Amino acid sequence: MSPPRPEQADFAYAAPANDAAGLPMALSIFADRLHLRAELREDAQAAGFRVTEASGVASLLGCKARALGEVVLLDCPEIDGAALAALARLDMRAAHCGAHLIVSTSVDALDDVFACMDQSNPQILVDPTRADRMIALGRVLMRFPNLRLREIAEEDRVLLLRLTEQVGKIAERLDRLRSPRPGLGETAGEDGAFRFEAPRRGYSGDGDDSSGRLVRSTRPPLPDPRLVRRIIRQRQLRARFFDGDLFADPAWDMLLDLTAARAEHTRVSVTSLCIASAVPPTTALRWIGQMTEAGLFERVEDEADRRRAFIALSEGAADAMARYFAELDKDAARLV
C-alpha cells in the first residue's frame, strides 16, 4: 500500500484487519478540522485504541479507499453534496465490514446525517464534548467483555449501565401494558407482574366467543392528541419553577410526543424528537438508540425522499400507550 498524500492524511499506517487477541482495537479518524483531528486522536489513544488513520472526510470518496479500522470517528458538522456522498459510502462500508461508527455533527445537519446513515447503526453525537466522545468510545468497548475500559470515568460507566437498564425496564413495563388487565384464573408472577394463562400474549379466553376459543383482544384507540399535548405542556411548565434536571425523563417525554404524533397522523424527525426529550441532543440520541434496540421506536424512511427519515412508535409501543391512556380514563371515571 502506497503512503497517503499529505493532503489526504496527517499520518497513517497499514494495520491488520483483525487484531490479535490482546492488541488494542484499530481506529480510523475522518475530520477536516485539524485541531479536532488531533483532539480525536488524543481521546482515542487515551481510551486504549490504536489510531491507524487520521485524514479528511473527502478521503472517504477516494477510488482506492483504505480498509477501515474496527472503530471509526467521523466529524461532519456541515452537510453538502460531497459530505452526503461520503457519509453514505462510509455507512455502507461500515455495515459491510462490521466497523463501529461514531459520528459527530451539528443540530442543523442532524436530520441529513441521520437519514443517510441507515445501515451501520452509528452512534451520532451532536456538538459533543470530549466527555461525550469518551462515553461513546466506552459504549463500543462495553460490547467486548475481554477488553478493559481505560480512562473512562467510573460515573460514566455507571451512567451507561443505568441507561441500558432503565430502557430495558421501560420495555418490560410497556410490554405488560399490551395485555389486558388480568381476570379470573390469572396469577401474579414472582416479580409482581400478572401473567396470563393464555399461550399467546394479546389473546384471552373470556371474549364473546362462547365456544371457549381464544379471541384476540382489541386495542383501545389512541388518546386524543390534544390531551397528550396538554400533558406535555404541563410537564414542560415545571421547568419554569424548578430545576428541569429534577424531572428529566427523556424516554417518557419522547413516548408522549410520538403518541401524539401518531394520533395526529404526523411524522417526527429525529431533531424534533430530540427537542421533545428536553435533554441535550447527544443524550437524546442515546435514548433513541436504546429505545429502538428495545423495540419501542422504529426508523421510518421517507418513501418520497430517501434523504429523509423519521422516528415512530413501534406497533407494540403504540398498543401499550393506548392501553395506558385507557386505564387513565377508567381511573378518572371511578373518581367521579
FIGULO-592349 format. One record per residue (C-alpha): residue in one letter; y, x, z. Coordinates in steps of 0.5 Angstrom, whole numbers, plus 500, padded with zeros to 3 digits. Example, Ala and Ser with C-alpha at 12.3 -4.5 7.8 and 13.67 -1.06 7.14 Angstrom:
# residues 2
A491525516;S498527514;
# end
This chain:
# residues 336
M500500500;S507503498;P512503503;P517498503;R524499500;P530500505;E533493504;Q526490505;A525492512;D528497517;F521499519;A513497517;Y506500517;A500498515;A495494520;P488492520;A488484519;N484483525;D485488531;A479491535;A478488542;G483490547;L488492542;P495489542;M496483537;A500485531;L506481530;S511480524;I518479524;F523476519;A530476520;D536477516;R541479522;L540486524;H542485531;L537480532;R531483529;A532489534;E532484540;L526480537;R522487536;E524489544;D522482546;A515482542;Q514489545;A515487552;A510481551;G505486549;F505485542;R504491537;V510490531;T507491525;E513489520;A521487521;S524485515;G529480512;V527473510;A527474503;S522479503;L517473504;L518471497;G516478494;C511478489;K507483493;A507480500;R504484505;A499481510;L502477516;G501479523;E497475527;V504472530;V510471526;L517471529;L522468524;D529467525;C532462520;P539459523;E541456516;I538453510;D539453503;G534453497;A531460498;A530459505;L527453504;A522456499;A521462504;L519457509;A515453505;R511459503;L510462510;D508455512;M502455507;R500463508;A500462516;A496456515;H491459510;C490466515;G491462522;A497466524;H501463529;L509462527;I515462532;V521459528;S528459531;T533455528;S540451529;V541444530;D544443523;A538446520;L532443524;D530437520;D530441514;V526446518;F521441521;A520438514;C518444510;M513447515;D508441516;Q501446515;S501451520;N503447527;P509452528;Q513453535;I520451533;L526453537;V533451537;D538456538;P533460543;T535464549;R531470550;A527467555;D525461550;R522466546;M518469551;I516463553;A514461546;L510468546;G507466552;R504460549;V501464544;L498469549;M495463553;R491461547;F487467548;P484468555;N482475554;L489477553;R493478559;L500476559;R505481560;E513481562;I512473562;A515471569;E511467574;E515461574;D515461566;R507461566;V507455571;L512451567;L508452561;L501450565;R505444568;L508441561;T501441559;E498438565;Q504433565;V503431558;G495430559;K496425565;I501421561;A496421555;E491418560;R495413563;L497410557;D490410554;R488406560;L494401559;R491400552;S485396555;P487389558;R487388566;P480388569;G477382570;L470380574;G465385574;E469391573;T469396577;A474402579;G472409578;E473415582;D480416580;G482409582;A483407574;F479401572;R473402568;F470396563;E463395563;A464393555;P461399551;R468400547;R475400549;G479394546;Y474389547;S472384552;G466379553;D471374556;G474372550;D474365547;D467366543;S462362548;S456366545;G458372549;R459376543;L465382544;V471380542;R477385540;S483384545;T489382541;R495387542;P501383545;P508384541;L512390542;P518388546;D525386544;P528393542;R535390545;L531390552;V529397550;R535400548;R538397554;I533400559;I535407555;R543406556;Q541404564;R537411564;Q543415561;L548412565;R545415571;A548422569;R555419570;F554419577;F548424579;D546431576;G542429570;D536434572;L534430578;F532424573;A529429567;D523425564;P523427556;A517424555;W518417557;D525417554;M522419547;L517414548;L522409549;D526411543;L520411539;T518404541;A525401540;A525404533;R518401531;A520394533;E527395529;H523398523;T527404523;R525412522;V526417527;S528424525;V526430530;T533432531;S535424533;L528424538;C531431541;I537428543;A534422546;S530426550;A536428554;V534435555;P535442550;P532441543;T528447544;T525444551;A524437547;L521440541;R515443546;W514436549;I514433542;G509438540;Q505437546;M505429545;T503430538;E497434540;A495429546;G495423540;L501420543;F506422537;E505423530;R508426524;V510421518;E512424511;D518421507;E514419501;A521418497;D523425499;R518431501;R523435504;R524430510;A519428516;F519423522;I516422528;A513416530;L508413536;S501413534;E497407534;G494408541;A501409544;A504403541;D499399544;A500402550;M507401550;A506394548;R502392554;Y506396559;F512391557;A507385557;E506387564;L513387566;D514380563;K508378568;D511381574;A518378572;A515371571;R512372578;L518374582;V522367579;
# end
